[in-house]
Amino acid sequence: MNSPNLIDNSTQEYIFNKLKQCHSYRTNVYYYVFNISIFIFFCTIVSIVLYYCYNNKLTDHEKQQKMVRDQQYILSKIRFHQNEFNNKKQNELSYITDLPTNHRFE
């Protein structure tokens, strides 16, 4: 047996279409709210990073000091390696003749 229909067919279609429209409207609203919130979040992050970079920028005096420190560090490393090389070279040469020492293998 067929159960009785409590709603007319045209009313049922109207309600169905109205619910469909409501769903479509809600989906669009969620879409825009989500996109706007992501855009605001992105802009906030970019702004924070740019602000941080701007405030932590070195002054001209600090740049010169850093360059001098870097140069001193590099020169100290060069001197160290030159001294090591000279020490090694001196150890290999005879003190009297400046000829290489004779290494005997026994």
LUMMARNU-290742 format. One record per residue: residue number from 1; x, y, z of N, C-alpha, C in turn. Coordinates in pm, 1 decimal, decimal comma, padded with zeros to 6 digits. Layout:
! LUMMARNU-290742
<node><bator>NUM</bator><n_x>X</n_x><n_y>Y</n_y><n_z>Z</n_z><ca_x>X</ca_x><ca_y>Y</ca_y><ca_z>Z</ca_z><c_x>X</c_x><c_y>Y</c_y><c_z>Z</c_z></node>
...
This chain:
! LUMMARNU-290742
<node><bator>1</bator><n_x>00081,8</n_x><n_y>-00118,1</n_y><n_z>00000,0</n_z><ca_x>00000,0</ca_x><ca_y>00000,0</ca_y><ca_z>00000,0</ca_z><c_x>00087,1</c_x><c_y>00125,7</c_y><c_z>00000,0</c_z></node>
<node><bator>2</bator><n_x>00040,3</n_x><n_y>00218,6</n_y><n_z>-00067,3</n_z><ca_x>00110,2</ca_x><ca_y>00346,6</ca_y><ca_z>-00072,4</ca_z><c_x>00076,7</c_x><c_y>00427,8</c_y><c_z>00050,7</c_z></node>
<node><bator>3</bator><n_x>00183,3</n_x><n_y>00486,7</n_y><n_z>00102,6</n_z><ca_x>00158,7</ca_x><ca_y>00572,7</ca_y><ca_z>00218,2</ca_z><c_x>00104,8</c_x><c_y>00706,7</c_y><c_z>00168,6</c_z></node>
<node><bator>4</bator><n_x>00023,9</n_x><n_y>00767,7</n_y><n_z>00243,7</n_z><ca_x>-00034,0</ca_x><ca_y>00894,1</ca_y><ca_z>00197,5</ca_z><c_x>00070,4</c_x><c_y>01005,2</c_y><c_z>00195,4</c_z></node>
<node><bator>5</bator><n_x>00061,4</n_x><n_y>01087,7</n_y><n_z>00098,6</n_z><ca_x>00150,8</ca_x><ca_y>01201,1</ca_y><ca_z>00083,5</ca_z><c_x>00092,9</c_x><c_y>01317,7</c_y><c_z>00161,3</c_z></node>
<node><bator>6</bator><n_x>00170,5</n_x><n_y>01370,4</n_y><n_z>00255,5</n_z><ca_x>00120,0</ca_x><ca_y>01480,0</ca_y><ca_z>00336,7</ca_z><c_x>00145,8</c_x><c_y>01615,8</c_y><c_z>00272,8</c_z></node>
<node><bator>7</bator><n_x>00235,5</n_x><n_y>01618,6</n_y><n_z>00173,0</n_z><ca_x>00269,2</ca_x><ca_y>01742,7</ca_y><ca_z>00106,2</ca_z><c_x>00238,9</c_x><c_y>01727,3</c_y><c_z>-00042,0</c_z></node>
<node><bator>8</bator><n_x>00191,9</n_x><n_y>01832,9</n_y><n_z>-00096,4</n_z><ca_x>00163,7</ca_x><ca_y>01835,4</ca_y><ca_z>-00238,8</ca_z><c_x>00296,6</c_x><c_y>01828,2</c_y><c_z>-00315,8</c_z></node>
<node><bator>9</bator><n_x>00297,8</n_x><n_y>01772,3</n_y><n_z>-00434,8</n_z><ca_x>00419,6</ca_x><ca_y>01756,2</ca_y><ca_z>-00514,5</ca_z><c_x>00484,9</c_x><c_y>01889,1</c_y><c_z>-00548,3</c_z></node>
<node><bator>10</bator><n_x>00408,1</n_x><n_y>01988,3</n_y><n_z>-00582,3</n_z><ca_x>00465,4</ca_x><ca_y>02118,4</ca_y><ca_z>-00616,1</ca_z><c_x>00530,1</c_x><c_y>02182,0</c_y><c_z>-00492,3</c_z></node>
<node><bator>11</bator><n_x>00469,7</n_x><n_y>02164,2</n_y><n_z>-00378,7</n_z><ca_x>00526,9</ca_x><ca_y>02216,4</ca_y><ca_z>-00253,9</ca_z><c_x>00655,9</c_x><c_y>02143,4</c_y><c_z>-00221,9</c_z></node>
<node><bator>12</bator><n_x>00654,6</n_x><n_y>02014,8</n_y><n_z>-00242,6</n_z><ca_x>00774,5</ca_x><ca_y>01934,9</ca_y><ca_z>-00217,8</ca_z><c_x>00888,7</c_x><c_y>01978,3</c_y><c_z>-00309,0</c_z></node>
<node><bator>13</bator><n_x>00861,0</n_x><n_y>02003,8</n_y><n_z>-00435,0</n_z><ca_x>00963,1</ca_x><ca_y>02052,1</ca_y><ca_z>-00527,6</ca_z><c_x>01012,8</c_x><c_y>02189,6</c_y><c_z>-00487,7</c_z></node>
<node><bator>14</bator><n_x>00920,2</n_x><n_y>02277,7</n_y><n_z>-00447,1</n_z><ca_x>00959,0</ca_x><ca_y>02412,1</ca_y><ca_z>-00404,9</ca_z><c_x>01054,4</c_x><c_y>02405,2</c_y><c_z>-00285,6</c_z></node>
<node><bator>15</bator><n_x>01022,4</n_x><n_y>02325,6</n_y><n_z>-00187,4</n_z><ca_x>01106,6</ca_x><ca_y>02311,2</ca_y><ca_z>-00067,4</ca_z><c_x>01242,4</c_x><c_y>02251,9</c_y><c_z>-00106,0</c_z></node>
<node><bator>16</bator><n_x>01241,3</n_x><n_y>02153,3</n_y><n_z>-00191,9</n_z><ca_x>01366,7</ca_x><ca_y>02092,0</ca_y><ca_z>-00235,6</ca_z><c_x>01455,1</c_x><c_y>02195,4</c_y><c_z>-00306,5</c_z></node>
<node><bator>17</bator><n_x>01398,3</n_x><n_y>02272,3</n_y><n_z>-00395,9</n_z><ca_x>01474,5</ca_x><ca_y>02375,0</ca_y><ca_z>-00468,2</ca_z><c_x>01523,9</c_x><c_y>02483,8</c_y><c_z>-00373,1</c_z></node>
<node><bator>18</bator><n_x>01440,0</n_x><n_y>02520,9</n_y><n_z>-00277,7</n_z><ca_x>01479,9</ca_x><ca_y>02622,9</ca_y><ca_z>-00181,4</ca_z><c_x>01596,8</c_x><c_y>02572,2</c_y><c_z>-00096,6</c_z></node>
<node><bator>19</bator><n_x>01593,6</n_x><n_y>02448,5</n_y><n_z>-00053,9</n_z><ca_x>01703,7</ca_x><ca_y>02389,3</ca_y><ca_z>00022,3</ca_z><c_x>01830,8</c_x><c_y>02382,8</c_y><c_z>-00061,8</c_z></node>
<node><bator>20</bator><n_x>01814,1</n_x><n_y>02353,9</n_y><n_z>-00188,5</n_z><ca_x>01928,0</ca_x><ca_y>02351,5</ca_y><ca_z>-00279,7</ca_z><c_x>01991,3</c_x><c_y>02490,6</c_y><c_z>-00290,4</c_z></node>
<node><bator>21</bator><n_x>01909,6</n_x><n_y>02593,0</n_y><n_z>-00302,9</n_z><ca_x>01958,7</ca_x><ca_y>02730,3</ca_y><ca_z>-00308,9</ca_z><c_x>02029,4</c_x><c_y>02769,0</c_y><c_z>-00178,3</c_z></node>
<node><bator>22</bator><n_x>01970,3</n_x><n_y>02730,5</n_y><n_z>-00067,5</n_z><ca_x>02031,5</ca_x><ca_y>02760,7</ca_y><ca_z>00063,3</ca_z><c_x>02169,2</c_x><c_y>02695,1</c_y><c_z>00073,7</c_z></node>
<node><bator>23</bator><n_x>02176,6</n_x><n_y>02572,0</n_y><n_z>00028,0</n_z><ca_x>02305,2</ca_x><ca_y>02501,3</ca_y><ca_z>00031,3</ca_z><c_x>02407,1</c_x><c_y>02571,5</c_y><c_z>-00058,6</c_z></node>
<node><bator>24</bator><n_x>02364,6</n_x><n_y>02610,2</n_y><n_z>-00176,9</n_z><ca_x>02454,5</ca_x><ca_y>02679,4</ca_y><ca_z>-00269,4</ca_z><c_x>02500,2</c_x><c_y>02812,6</c_y><c_z>-00209,5</c_z></node>
<node><bator>25</bator><n_x>02408,3</n_x><n_y>02887,1</n_y><n_z>-00150,2</n_z><ca_x>02443,5</ca_x><ca_y>03014,7</ca_y><ca_z>-00088,4</ca_z><c_x>02542,0</c_x><c_y>02993,7</c_y><c_z>00027,1</c_z></node>
<node><bator>26</bator><n_x>02515,1</n_x><n_y>02898,1</n_y><n_z>00111,9</n_z><ca_x>02603,5</ca_x><ca_y>02868,6</ca_y><ca_z>00225,1</ca_z><c_x>02741,7</c_x><c_y>02826,2</c_y><c_z>00176,6</c_z></node>
<node><bator>27</bator><n_x>02749,0</n_x><n_y>02745,9</n_y><n_z>00073,1</n_z><ca_x>02876,5</ca_x><ca_y>02704,0</ca_y><ca_z>00017,2</ca_z><c_x>02954,6</c_x><c_y>02824,2</c_y><c_z>-00034,8</c_z></node>
<node><bator>28</bator><n_x>02888,9</n_x><n_y>02914,4</n_y><n_z>-00103,6</n_z><ca_x>02954,8</ca_x><ca_y>03035,3</ca_y><ca_z>-00153,1</ca_z><c_x>03004,8</c_x><c_y>03122,5</c_y><c_z>-00039,0</c_z></node>
<node><bator>29</bator><n_x>02925,4</n_x><n_y>03138,0</n_y><n_z>00062,3</n_z><ca_x>02967,0</ca_x><ca_y>03219,4</ca_y><ca_z>00177,4</ca_z><c_x>03089,2</c_x><c_y>03156,4</c_y><c_z>00243,0</c_z></node>
<node><bator>30</bator><n_x>03088,2</n_x><n_y>03026,3</n_y><n_z>00265,5</n_z><ca_x>03203,1</ca_x><ca_y>02958,0</ca_y><ca_z>00324,8</ca_z><c_x>03326,4</c_x><c_y>02973,7</c_y><c_z>00236,6</c_z></node>
<node><bator>31</bator><n_x>03306,3</n_x><n_y>02963,3</n_y><n_z>00107,5</n_z><ca_x>03416,7</ca_x><ca_y>02977,3</ca_y><ca_z>00011,7</ca_z><c_x>03481,8</c_x><c_y>03114,8</c_y><c_z>00024,5</c_z></node>
<node><bator>32</bator><n_x>03399,6</n_x><n_y>03221,2</n_y><n_z>00024,5</n_z><ca_x>03454,3</ca_x><ca_y>03356,9</ca_y><ca_z>00033,8</ca_z><c_x>03516,7</c_x><c_y>03383,7</c_y><c_z>00170,8</c_z></node>
<node><bator>33</bator><n_x>03453,7</n_x><n_y>03339,0</n_y><n_z>00275,6</n_z><ca_x>03508,7</ca_x><ca_y>03359,1</ca_y><ca_z>00409,7</ca_z><c_x>03642,1</c_x><c_y>03286,8</c_y><c_z>00422,3</c_z></node>
<node><bator>34</bator><n_x>03649,8</n_x><n_y>03167,3</n_y><n_z>00374,7</n_z><ca_x>03774,8</ca_x><ca_y>03091,6</ca_y><ca_z>00380,8</ca_z><c_x>03884,8</c_x><c_y>03160,9</c_y><c_z>00300,4</c_z></node>
<node><bator>35</bator><n_x>03855,2</n_x><n_y>03202,1</n_y><n_z>00179,2</n_z><ca_x>03956,0</ca_x><ca_y>03268,0</ca_y><ca_z>00095,2</ca_z><c_x>04001,3</c_x><c_y>03401,2</c_y><c_z>00153,4</c_z></node>
<node><bator>36</bator><n_x>03910,3</n_x><n_y>03478,5</n_y><n_z>00205,4</n_z><ca_x>03947,1</ca_x><ca_y>03606,8</ca_y><ca_z>00265,1</ca_z><c_x>04031,4</c_x><c_y>03585,4</c_y><c_z>00389,6</c_z></node>
<node><bator>37</bator><n_x>03995,8</n_x><n_y>03488,1</n_y><n_z>00470,5</n_z><ca_x>04074,7</ca_x><ca_y>03461,3</ca_y><ca_z>00591,0</ca_z><c_x>04215,1</c_x><c_y>03412,1</c_y><c_z>00555,2</c_z></node>
<node><bator>38</bator><n_x>04229,7</n_x><n_y>03329,7</n_y><n_z>00453,9</n_z><ca_x>04361,4</ca_x><ca_y>03284,0</ca_y><ca_z>00408,9</ca_z><c_x>04441,1</c_x><c_y>03402,1</c_y><c_z>00355,0</c_z></node>
<node><bator>39</bator><n_x>04378,1</n_x><n_y>03490,7</n_y><n_z>00281,3</n_z><ca_x>04445,2</ca_x><ca_y>03609,8</ca_y><ca_z>00228,5</ca_z><c_x>04494,1</c_x><c_y>03699,7</c_y><c_z>00342,6</c_z></node>
<node><bator>40</bator><n_x>04411,5</n_x><n_y>03722,0</n_y><n_z>00442,4</n_z><ca_x>04450,1</ca_x><ca_y>03804,9</ca_y><ca_z>00556,5</ca_z><c_x>04564,7</c_x><c_y>03739,2</c_y><c_z>00633,1</c_z></node>
<node><bator>41</bator><n_x>04558,5</n_x><n_y>03610,1</n_y><n_z>00651,4</n_z><ca_x>04665,3</ca_x><ca_y>03537,4</ca_y><ca_z>00719,4</ca_z><c_x>04796,3</c_x><c_y>03551,1</c_y><c_z>00641,9</c_z></node>
<node><bator>42</bator><n_x>04791,7</n_x><n_y>03533,4</n_y><n_z>00512,9</n_z><ca_x>04910,3</ca_x><ca_y>03546,7</ca_y><ca_z>00428,3</ca_z><c_x>04967,6</c_x><c_y>03688,1</c_y><c_z>00435,4</c_z></node>
<node><bator>43</bator><n_x>04882,4</n_x><n_y>03788,0</n_y><n_z>00425,1</n_z><ca_x>04928,2</ca_x><ca_y>03927,7</ca_y><ca_z>00433,3</ca_z><c_x>04990,6</c_x><c_y>03957,3</c_y><c_z>00569,1</c_z></node>
<node><bator>44</bator><n_x>04934,0</n_x><n_y>03902,2</n_y><n_z>00673,5</n_z><ca_x>04989,1</ca_x><ca_y>03922,3</ca_y><ca_z>00807,6</ca_z><c_x>05127,8</c_x><c_y>03861,8</c_y><c_z>00818,6</c_z></node>
<node><bator>45</bator><n_x>05144,9</n_x><n_y>03741,4</n_y><n_z>00769,9</n_z><ca_x>05275,7</ca_x><ca_y>03675,1</ca_y><ca_z>00775,8</ca_z><c_x>05378,3</c_x><c_y>03753,7</c_y><c_z>00694,1</c_z></node>
<node><bator>46</bator><n_x>05342,0</n_x><n_y>03795,2</n_y><n_z>00575,4</n_z><ca_x>05433,9</ca_x><ca_y>03871,7</ca_y><ca_z>00490,7</ca_z><c_x>05469,8</c_x><c_y>04003,9</c_y><c_z>00558,0</c_z></node>
<node><bator>47</bator><n_x>05373,2</n_x><n_y>04069,7</n_y><n_z>00617,9</n_z><ca_x>05398,6</ca_x><ca_y>04196,2</ca_y><ca_z>00686,6</ca_z><c_x>05493,6</c_x><c_y>04177,4</c_y><c_z>00804,3</c_z></node>
<node><bator>48</bator><n_x>05474,1</n_x><n_y>04074,2</n_y><n_z>00880,8</n_z><ca_x>05561,2</ca_x><ca_y>04047,1</ca_y><ca_z>00995,0</ca_z><c_x>05703,1</c_x><c_y>04020,4</c_y><c_z>00948,3</c_z></node>
<node><bator>49</bator><n_x>05718,7</n_x><n_y>03940,8</n_y><n_z>00844,8</n_z><ca_x>05852,5</ca_x><ca_y>03909,9</ca_y><ca_z>00793,4</ca_z><c_x>05920,3</c_x><c_y>04036,2</c_y><c_z>00739,8</c_z></node>
<node><bator>50</bator><n_x>05848,6</n_x><n_y>04116,8</n_y><n_z>00665,1</n_z><ca_x>05906,7</ca_x><ca_y>04240,6</ca_y><ca_z>00612,1</ca_z><c_x>05943,2</c_x><c_y>04337,9</c_y><c_z>00723,9</c_z></node>
<node><bator>51</bator><n_x>05859,2</n_x><n_y>04349,2</n_y><n_z>00822,6</n_z><ca_x>05887,0</ca_x><ca_y>04437,0</ca_y><ca_z>00936,7</ca_z><c_x>06011,8</c_x><c_y>04389,5</c_y><c_z>01011,2</c_z></node>
<node><bator>52</bator><n_x>06020,9</n_x><n_y>04259,1</n_y><n_z>01032,6</n_z><ca_x>06137,0</ca_x><ca_y>04201,7</ca_y><ca_z>01101,4</ca_z><c_x>06265,3</c_x><c_y>04227,3</c_y><c_z>01021,6</c_z></node>
<node><bator>53</bator><n_x>06259,8</n_x><n_y>04207,3</n_y><n_z>00891,7</n_z><ca_x>06377,4</ca_x><ca_y>04229,8</ca_y><ca_z>00806,9</ca_z><c_x>06416,8</c_x><c_y>04377,1</c_y><c_z>00806,9</c_z></node>
<node><bator>54</bator><n_x>06320,3</n_x><n_y>04464,4</n_y><n_z>00804,6</n_z><ca_x>06349,4</ca_x><ca_y>04607,6</ca_y><ca_z>00802,5</ca_z><c_x>06414,1</c_x><c_y>04652,5</c_y><c_z>00933,7</c_z></node>
<node><bator>55</bator><n_x>06365,7</n_x><n_y>04603,5</n_y><n_z>01045,0</n_z><ca_x>06418,7</ca_x><ca_y>04645,4</ca_y><ca_z>01174,8</ca_z><c_x>06553,4</c_x><c_y>04583,8</c_y><c_z>01207,6</c_z></node>
<node><bator>56</bator><n_x>06586,2</n_x><n_y>04470,4</n_y><n_z>01150,7</n_z><ca_x>06712,3</ca_x><ca_y>04404,2</ca_y><ca_z>01181,7</ca_z><c_x>06819,1</c_x><c_y>04428,0</c_y><c_z>01076,4</c_z></node>
<node><bator>57</bator><n_x>06799,1</n_x><n_y>04527,3</n_y><n_z>00994,5</n_z><ca_x>06895,7</ca_x><ca_y>04560,3</ca_y><ca_z>00891,6</ca_z><c_x>07016,9</c_x><c_y>04626,9</c_y><c_z>00957,2</c_z></node>
<node><bator>58</bator><n_x>07136,7</n_x><n_y>04589,5</n_y><n_z>00912,2</n_z><ca_x>07259,4</ca_x><ca_y>04644,8</ca_y><ca_z>00968,3</ca_z><c_x>07280,1</c_x><c_y>04789,0</c_y><c_z>00920,8</c_z></node>
<node><bator>59</bator><n_x>07334,3</n_x><n_y>04870,2</n_y><n_z>01011,9</n_z><ca_x>07369,6</ca_x><ca_y>05005,9</ca_y><ca_z>00972,9</ca_z><c_x>07500,8</c_x><c_y>05002,1</c_y><c_z>00895,7</c_z></node>
<node><bator>60</bator><n_x>07538,5</n_x><n_y>05115,8</n_y><n_z>00838,3</n_z><ca_x>07662,9</ca_x><ca_y>05121,7</ca_y><ca_z>00761,1</ca_z><c_x>07783,7</c_x><c_y>05094,2</c_y><c_z>00850,2</c_z></node>
<node><bator>61</bator><n_x>07780,3</n_x><n_y>05147,2</n_y><n_z>00970,2</n_z><ca_x>07891,5</ca_x><ca_y>05125,2</ca_y><ca_z>01063,6</ca_z><c_x>07902,6</c_x><c_y>04976,2</c_y><c_z>01101,2</c_z></node>
<node><bator>62</bator><n_x>07789,8</n_x><n_y>04913,6</n_y><n_z>01128,1</n_z><ca_x>07790,7</ca_x><ca_y>04770,5</ca_y><ca_z>01161,7</ca_z><c_x>07837,6</c_x><c_y>04687,3</c_y><c_z>01043,5</c_z></node>
<node><bator>63</bator><n_x>07799,4</n_x><n_y>04726,8</n_y><n_z>00923,0</n_z><ca_x>07844,7</ca_x><ca_y>04654,8</ca_y><ca_z>00803,8</ca_z><c_x>07996,0</c_x><c_y>04663,1</c_y><c_z>00789,8</c_z></node>
<node><bator>64</bator><n_x>08051,3</n_x><n_y>04781,6</n_y><n_z>00814,5</n_z><ca_x>08196,5</ca_x><ca_y>04797,6</ca_y><ca_z>00806,1</ca_z><c_x>08266,6</c_x><c_y>04715,1</c_y><c_z>00913,2</c_z></node>
<node><bator>65</bator><n_x>08212,8</n_x><n_y>04715,0</n_y><n_z>01034,0</n_z><ca_x>08272,2</ca_x><ca_y>04634,5</ca_y><ca_z>01141,5</ca_z><c_x>08269,0</c_x><c_y>04486,3</c_y><c_z>01106,0</c_z></node>
<node><bator>66</bator><n_x>08159,2</n_x><n_y>04442,2</n_y><n_z>01052,8</n_z><ca_x>08147,4</ca_x><ca_y>04300,7</ca_y><ca_z>01014,9</ca_z><c_x>08247,1</c_x><c_y>04266,5</c_y><c_z>00904,1</c_z></node>
<node><bator>67</bator><n_x>08262,2</n_x><n_y>04356,0</n_y><n_z>00807,1</n_z><ca_x>08355,9</ca_x><ca_y>04332,7</ca_y><ca_z>00698,4</ca_z><c_x>08499,3</c_x><c_y>04324,9</c_y><c_z>00753,1</c_z></node>
<node><bator>68</bator><n_x>08533,8</n_x><n_y>04413,0</n_y><n_z>00846,4</n_z><ca_x>08667,6</ca_x><ca_y>04411,2</ca_y><ca_z>00905,1</ca_z><c_x>08689,6</c_x><c_y>04281,6</c_y><c_z>00982,3</c_z></node>
<node><bator>69</bator><n_x>08590,3</n_x><n_y>04239,8</n_y><n_z>01059,7</n_z><ca_x>08602,0</ca_x><ca_y>04112,7</ca_y><ca_z>01134,0</ca_z><c_x>08620,0</c_x><c_y>03994,2</c_y><c_z>01039,3</c_z></node>
<node><bator>70</bator><n_x>08542,5</n_x><n_y>03993,8</n_y><n_z>00931,4</n_z><ca_x>08555,7</ca_x><ca_y>03885,6</ca_y><ca_z>00833,7</ca_z><c_x>08694,5</c_x><c_y>03885,4</c_y><c_z>00770,0</c_z></node>
<node><bator>71</bator><n_x>08743,4</n_x><n_y>04002,0</n_y><n_z>00735,5</n_z><ca_x>08876,7</ca_x><ca_y>04011,0</ca_y><ca_z>00675,5</ca_z><c_x>08983,5</c_x><c_y>03964,6</c_y><c_z>00774,2</c_z></node>
<node><bator>72</bator><n_x>08971,5</n_x><n_y>04005,0</n_y><n_z>00898,5</n_z><ca_x>09068,8</ca_x><ca_y>03962,6</ca_y><ca_z>00999,8</ca_z><c_x>09065,3</c_x><c_y>03811,4</c_y><c_z>01018,5</c_z></node>
<node><bator>73</bator><n_x>08947,8</n_x><n_y>03756,3</n_y><n_z>01018,3</n_z><ca_x>08934,9</ca_x><ca_y>03611,3</ca_y><ca_z>01032,7</ca_z><c_x>09002,4</c_x><c_y>03539,2</c_y><c_z>00916,0</c_z></node>
<node><bator>74</bator><n_x>08976,7</n_x><n_y>03584,5</n_y><n_z>00796,2</n_z><ca_x>09035,5</ca_x><ca_y>03521,3</ca_y><ca_z>00677,3</ca_z><c_x>09187,7</c_x><c_y>03535,5</c_y><c_z>00679,7</c_z></node>
<node><bator>75</bator><n_x>09237,1</n_x><n_y>03654,4</n_y><n_z>00713,6</n_z><ca_x>09381,9</ca_x><ca_y>03674,8</ca_y><ca_z>00719,4</ca_z><c_x>09446,1</c_x><c_y>03588,9</c_y><c_z>00827,8</c_z></node>
<node><bator>76</bator><n_x>09379,0</n_x><n_y>03573,6</n_y><n_z>00940,1</n_z><ca_x>09434,7</ca_x><ca_y>03488,1</ca_y><ca_z>01045,9</ca_z><c_x>09443,2</c_x><c_y>03342,8</c_y><c_z>00999,3</c_z></node>
<node><bator>77</bator><n_x>09344,3</n_x><n_y>03297,4</n_y><n_z>00926,4</n_z><ca_x>09347,5</ca_x><ca_y>03160,2</ca_y><ca_z>00873,2</ca_z><c_x>09459,8</c_x><c_y>03145,0</c_y><c_z>00770,9</c_z></node>
<node><bator>78</bator><n_x>09477,6</n_x><n_y>03244,4</n_y><n_z>00686,6</n_z><ca_x>09586,0</ca_x><ca_y>03238,8</ca_y><ca_z>00587,5</ca_z><c_x>09721,1</c_x><c_y>03235,3</c_y><c_z>00657,8</c_z></node>
<node><bator>79</bator><n_x>09739,1</n_x><n_y>03322,4</n_y><n_z>00758,2</n_z><ca_x>09865,2</ca_x><ca_y>03323,3</ca_y><ca_z>00833,5</ca_z><c_x>09890,0</c_x><c_y>03189,5</c_y><c_z>00902,2</c_z></node>
<node><bator>80</bator><n_x>09785,4</n_x><n_y>03135,4</n_y><n_z>00960,3</n_z><ca_x>09799,1</ca_x><ca_y>03006,2</ca_y><ca_z>01028,8</ca_z><c_x>09847,3</c_x><c_y>02898,9</c_y><c_z>00931,8</c_z></node>
<node><bator>81</bator><n_x>09786,0</n_x><n_y>02890,5</n_y><n_z>00816,2</n_z><ca_x>09824,3</ca_x><ca_y>02788,0</ca_y><ca_z>00719,1</ca_z><c_x>09963,3</c_x><c_y>02814,4</c_y><c_z>00661,2</c_z></node>
<node><bator>82</bator><n_x>09998,5</n_x><n_y>02939,3</n_y><n_z>00644,3</n_z><ca_x>10134,4</ca_x><ca_y>02969,9</ca_y><ca_z>00598,0</ca_z><c_x>10236,8</c_x><c_y>02928,5</c_y><c_z>00703,0</c_z></node>
<node><bator>83</bator><n_x>10208,4</n_x><n_y>02955,8</n_y><n_z>00827,8</n_z><ca_x>10300,1</ca_x><ca_y>02915,1</ca_y><ca_z>00934,7</ca_z><c_x>10311,9</c_x><c_y>02763,3</c_y><c_z>00942,5</c_z></node>
<node><bator>84</bator><n_x>10201,1</n_x><n_y>02696,1</n_y><n_z>00927,9</n_z><ca_x>10204,2</ca_x><ca_y>02549,6</ca_y><ca_z>00929,1</ca_z><c_x>10288,8</c_x><c_y>02497,4</c_y><c_z>00813,2</c_z></node>
<node><bator>85</bator><n_x>10269,8</n_x><n_y>02556,3</n_y><n_z>00698,0</n_z><ca_x>10346,3</ca_x><ca_y>02514,3</ca_y><ca_z>00580,9</ca_z><c_x>10495,3</c_x><c_y>02540,7</c_y><c_z>00601,8</c_z></node>
<node><bator>86</bator><n_x>10530,0</n_x><n_y>02658,7</n_y><n_z>00653,5</n_z><ca_x>10670,6</ca_x><ca_y>02692,0</ca_y><ca_z>00678,0</ca_z><c_x>10731,3</c_x><c_y>02601,5</c_y><c_z>00784,7</c_z></node>
<node><bator>87</bator><n_x>10659,1</n_x><n_y>02572,6</n_y><n_z>00888,5</n_z><ca_x>10708,7</ca_x><ca_y>02481,4</ca_y><ca_z>00991,8</ca_z><c_x>10732,1</c_x><c_y>02341,6</c_y><c_z>00935,7</c_z></node>
<node><bator>88</bator><n_x>10641,2</n_x><n_y>02298,8</n_y><n_z>00855,5</n_z><ca_x>10656,3</ca_x><ca_y>02166,4</ca_y><ca_z>00795,5</ca_z><c_x>10777,6</c_x><c_y>02165,0</c_y><c_z>00702,1</c_z></node>
<node><bator>89</bator><n_x>10792,3</n_x><n_y>02270,9</n_y><n_z>00626,0</n_z><ca_x>10904,8</ca_x><ca_y>02280,8</ca_y><ca_z>00532,9</ca_z><c_x>11037,1</c_x><c_y>02284,6</c_y><c_z>00609,6</c_z></node>
<node><bator>90</bator><n_x>11042,7</n_x><n_y>02359,3</n_y><n_z>00718,4</n_z><ca_x>11165,3</ca_x><ca_y>02367,0</ca_y><ca_z>00798,0</ca_z><c_x>11199,0</c_x><c_y>02233,5</c_y><c_z>00863,0</c_z></node>
<node><bator>91</bator><n_x>11100,5</n_x><n_y>02162,3</n_y><n_z>00903,4</n_z><ca_x>11125,0</ca_x><ca_y>02032,6</ca_y><ca_z>00966,2</ca_z><c_x>11179,4</c_x><c_y>01931,2</c_y><c_z>00865,8</c_z></node>
<node><bator>92</bator><n_x>11146,1</n_x><n_y>01949,0</n_y><n_z>00742,9</n_z><ca_x>11192,0</ca_x><ca_y>01854,4</ca_y><ca_z>00642,2</ca_z><c_x>11331,7</c_x><c_y>01888,2</c_y><c_z>00590,3</c_z></node>
<node><bator>93</bator><n_x>11380,1</n_x><n_y>02009,4</n_y><n_z>00609,0</n_z><ca_x>11511,6</ca_x><ca_y>02049,7</ca_y><ca_z>00558,5</ca_z><c_x>11615,8</c_x><c_y>02036,3</c_y><c_z>00669,5</c_z></node>
<node><bator>94</bator><n_x>11736,6</n_x><n_y>02006,5</n_y><n_z>00627,7</n_z><ca_x>11847,2</ca_x><ca_y>02000,2</ca_y><ca_z>00721,9</ca_z><c_x>11880,4</c_x><c_y>02141,6</c_y><c_z>00767,1</c_z></node>
<node><bator>95</bator><n_x>11919,7</n_x><n_y>02155,6</n_y><n_z>00891,8</n_z><ca_x>11948,9</ca_x><ca_y>02288,1</ca_y><ca_z>00945,4</ca_z><c_x>12078,1</c_x><c_y>02346,8</c_y><c_z>00888,9</c_z></node>
<node><bator>96</bator><n_x>12170,0</n_x><n_y>02264,7</n_y><n_z>00844,3</n_z><ca_x>12299,3</ca_x><ca_y>02313,3</ca_y><ca_z>00797,8</ca_z><c_x>12297,6</c_x><c_y>02342,1</c_y><c_z>00648,7</c_z></node>
<node><bator>97</bator><n_x>12251,3</n_x><n_y>02246,8</n_y><n_z>00570,3</n_z><ca_x>12262,6</ca_x><ca_y>02259,8</ca_y><ca_z>00425,1</ca_z><c_x>12133,6</c_x><c_y>02299,3</c_y><c_z>00355,1</c_z></node>
<node><bator>98</bator><n_x>12026,3</n_x><n_y>02305,8</n_y><n_z>00422,9</n_z><ca_x>11895,2</ca_x><ca_y>02331,9</ca_y><ca_z>00363,7</ca_z><c_x>11858,1</c_x><c_y>02229,4</c_y><c_z>00256,4</c_z></node>
<node><bator>99</bator><n_x>11913,7</n_x><n_y>02111,1</n_y><n_z>00274,3</n_z><ca_x>11877,3</ca_x><ca_y>02000,9</ca_y><ca_z>00186,4</ca_z><c_x>11782,4</c_x><c_y>01909,5</c_y><c_z>00262,6</c_z></node>
<node><bator>100</bator><n_x>11699,8</n_x><n_y>01838,6</n_y><n_z>00190,8</n_z><ca_x>11609,9</ca_x><ca_y>01746,8</ca_y><ca_z>00260,6</ca_z><c_x>11689,5</c_x><c_y>01642,4</c_y><c_z>00337,2</c_z></node>
<node><bator>101</bator><n_x>11642,4</n_x><n_y>01609,5</n_y><n_z>00451,0</n_z><ca_x>11711,4</ca_x><ca_y>01508,4</ca_y><ca_z>00531,3</ca_z><c_x>11691,5</c_x><c_y>01373,0</c_y><c_z>00468,2</c_z></node>
<node><bator>102</bator><n_x>11789,9</n_x><n_y>01287,6</n_y><n_z>00490,8</n_z><ca_x>11787,3</ca_x><ca_y>01153,6</ca_y><ca_z>00434,1</ca_z><c_x>11711,2</c_x><c_y>01062,7</c_y><c_z>00531,0</c_z></node>
<node><bator>103</bator><n_x>11598,5</n_x><n_y>01017,6</n_y><n_z>00486,8</n_z><ca_x>11519,7</ca_x><ca_y>00927,2</ca_y><ca_z>00569,2</ca_z><c_x>11559,3</c_x><c_y>00784,0</c_y><c_z>00535,8</c_z></node>
<node><bator>104</bator><n_x>11613,0</n_x><n_y>00717,0</n_y><n_z>00634,0</n_z><ca_x>11648,2</ca_x><ca_y>00575,4</ca_y><ca_z>00610,2</ca_z><c_x>11540,5</c_x><c_y>00486,8</c_y><c_z>00667,2</c_z></node>
<node><bator>105</bator><n_x>11512,2</n_x><n_y>00388,2</n_y><n_z>00593,0</n_z><ca_x>11415,4</ca_x><ca_y>00289,4</ca_y><ca_z>00640,0</ca_z><c_x>11493,3</c_x><c_y>00166,2</c_y><c_z>00682,4</c_z></node>
<node><bator>106</bator><n_x>11481,9</n_x><n_y>00134,8</n_y><n_z>00806,6</n_z><ca_x>11556,7</ca_x><ca_y>00018,1</ca_y><ca_z>00856,7</ca_z><c_x>11467,8</c_x><c_y>-00100,8</c_y><c_z>00870,8</c_z></node>
